[in-house]
Amino acid sequence: MSPAEQRPKPLSTSERRRQIEESVAVAMDRYKSEGDLMRTKTERLKALREAHQSAMSAEAAEGKTAKAPAKTSARANEKAGVTPPKAVRKTTSAAAKPAADPARKRQPAKV
């Protein structure tokens, strides 16, 4: 085959117009279907949000809102049989302090 035979024939104006119309129609169909998908997704999410908000308002009306648990008192812990951990006290005894260095005595201020 010669190189002239390998090249496709140029399309006529009407054939080129028909191909363009087909590609535009395919693109429009795809655009419409993607738009429909986004619309249904948006509607579904909106319905879920509204259902959640109505459920939250119904719980609030019934007084079942989730509140932070109150701190338990020592008496409530005693009744429940729970013993809280004992607080660690700081030691201030002389044994805990390092020995003073006699060379580092404070010098009186000169007047």
C-alpha positions as CSV (number, residue, x, y, z in Angstrom):
1,M,0.0,0.0,0.0
2,S,1.2,3.4,-0.8
3,P,1.0,6.2,1.8
4,A,-1.7,7.9,-0.2
5,E,-3.9,4.9,0.2
6,Q,-3.3,4.6,4.0
7,R,-4.7,8.1,4.8
8,P,-8.5,8.3,5.3
9,K,-10.5,10.2,2.8
10,P,-11.5,13.7,3.9
11,L,-15.1,13.8,5.0
12,S,-17.7,15.8,3.2
13,T,-19.2,18.8,5.0
14,S,-22.5,17.0,5.7
15,E,-20.7,13.9,7.1
16,R,-18.5,16.0,9.3
17,R,-21.6,17.9,10.6
18,R,-23.3,14.6,11.3
19,Q,-20.3,13.4,13.4
20,I,-20.2,16.6,15.4
21,E,-24.0,16.4,16.1
22,E,-23.6,12.8,17.3
23,S,-20.7,13.7,19.6
24,V,-22.6,16.7,21.0
25,A,-25.7,14.5,21.6
26,V,-23.6,12.0,23.5
27,A,-21.9,14.7,25.6
28,M,-25.3,16.2,26.4
29,D,-26.7,12.9,27.5
30,R,-23.7,12.3,29.7
31,Y,-24.1,15.8,31.2
32,K,-27.8,15.3,31.8
33,S,-27.2,11.9,33.5
34,E,-24.5,13.3,35.7
35,G,-26.8,16.2,36.6
36,D,-29.5,13.7,37.5
37,L,-27.2,11.7,39.7
38,M,-26.0,14.8,41.6
39,R,-29.6,16.0,42.0
40,T,-30.7,12.7,43.5
41,K,-27.6,12.6,45.7
42,T,-28.4,16.1,46.9
43,E,-32.0,15.3,47.6
44,R,-31.1,12.2,49.5
45,L,-28.5,14.1,51.7
46,K,-31.1,16.9,52.3
47,A,-33.7,14.3,53.4
48,L,-31.1,12.7,55.8
49,R,-30.2,16.0,57.3
50,E,-33.8,16.9,57.8
51,A,-34.5,13.5,59.4
52,H,-31.6,13.9,61.7
53,Q,-32.6,17.5,62.7
54,S,-36.2,16.4,63.4
55,A,-34.9,13.5,65.5
56,M,-32.7,15.8,67.5
57,S,-35.5,18.3,68.1
58,A,-37.8,15.4,69.2
59,E,-35.2,14.2,71.7
60,A,-34.7,17.7,73.0
61,A,-38.5,18.0,73.5
62,E,-38.5,14.8,75.5
63,G,-35.6,15.9,77.6
64,K,-33.3,13.2,76.3
65,T,-30.5,15.4,75.1
66,A,-27.1,14.1,75.6
67,K,-25.5,16.0,78.4
68,A,-22.0,15.7,79.8
69,P,-21.9,13.4,82.8
70,A,-21.7,15.3,86.1
71,K,-18.7,14.8,88.3
72,T,-19.4,12.2,91.0
73,S,-19.1,13.3,94.6
74,A,-17.0,11.4,97.2
75,R,-20.2,10.2,98.8
76,A,-21.6,8.8,95.6
77,N,-18.3,7.0,95.1
78,E,-18.5,5.6,98.6
79,K,-22.0,4.3,97.9
80,A,-21.0,2.8,94.7
81,G,-18.0,1.1,96.3
82,V,-15.5,3.0,94.2
83,T,-12.4,4.3,95.9
84,P,-10.7,7.1,94.2
85,P,-6.9,7.1,94.0
86,K,-5.1,8.8,96.9
87,A,-3.5,12.2,96.1
88,V,0.2,12.3,96.1
89,R,1.6,14.8,98.6
90,K,4.7,16.7,98.0
91,T,7.4,16.0,100.5
92,T,8.9,19.1,102.2
93,S,11.0,17.3,104.7
94,A,14.7,18.2,105.2
95,A,15.6,14.7,103.9
96,A,14.0,15.5,100.5
97,K,15.9,18.8,100.1
98,P,19.5,18.7,98.7
99,A,22.2,19.7,101.1
100,A,23.1,23.4,101.0
101,D,26.5,24.2,99.5
102,P,28.5,26.2,102.1
103,A,30.6,27.8,99.3
104,R,27.5,29.3,97.8
105,K,26.4,31.4,100.7
106,R,24.7,34.6,99.8
107,Q,26.9,37.7,100.0
108,P,25.5,40.8,101.8
109,A,24.9,43.7,99.5
110,K,27.6,46.4,99.5
111,V,26.4,49.9,100.3
